[in-house]
Amino acid sequence: MKVFVLIQQKPLKVKTYTSLTALYEANKDVLEVSKSKLDKYPFDQFDYVNHKIVISKTTALTTGDVRNMQKEQ
């Protein structure tokens, strides 16, 4: 499952969302970036970083995923 992780730098807070829209709506006041800019941002290649936040798109791993990775090693 793809998830978006928001890291606020001061005070340090980490929040996880299943959609970019949910992340944006819950944090409009601290993001200092428009929804349009985030919609166009290439999250598959880079994390979004500014002086207050980091937004990363990643994949949540299940126990099965971890066990499969361990078997492959």
N, C-alpha and C positions, 0 to 999 in steps of 0.2 A: 504494500500500500504506500503510495506517495504521500508524504506529509511535508508541511512547511514548518520550519523551526524559526522562531523569533527570539533573538538574544538581545535584551536591553543591556547596555553596558553599565549605566549608573542610575539607580542601584541595579546590581546584577539580577536579572530575571530571565528565565527560559520558559517559553510557552510553545506548545505544539498545536497545529491546526491541520485539518484535512483539506482545506481549500484556501487559496489566496484571498478570496473574498471574505471569508470568516476572519482571517488574520487582520485584514485591512479594517473591517467594520469594528472589531474589538479594540483596535489600537490607533485609530485615526489621529488622536491627539498627540501621540509620541512619535509617529513615523516620519513626519516632515518630508513626505514624498506623495505624489498623486497616485491614485489607483491606476490611472492610465499608464503611467510610467512603469509601475510594477507589472501590469498586464503584458507590456511589451518587453520586459526584461528577460534575457536568456538564462533563466535559472538552471537549465540543464548543463550549462557550461560554467557559470560563475555564481558565487554568492553575492547578494546585494549588500553593500557595506556603506554606511555613512558614519558620521562622528558619534551617533547615539545608538545605532542598532546594526545588527547583522541578520539577514534573512537568508535561510538556506533551504533548498528543496532536496529532500532525501527520501530514501525508502526505509520504512519500518520493517525490521526483521522479526520473523516468528521463530519459535523454538525449532521448528522443522527446518527453516532456512539455515539457522546456525549449525544444526547437526549435519545437514548436507554439506555445508562448507567445510566442516571438520573432517568429514569422510573423504572429501576431495584432496585434502592436504596430505 
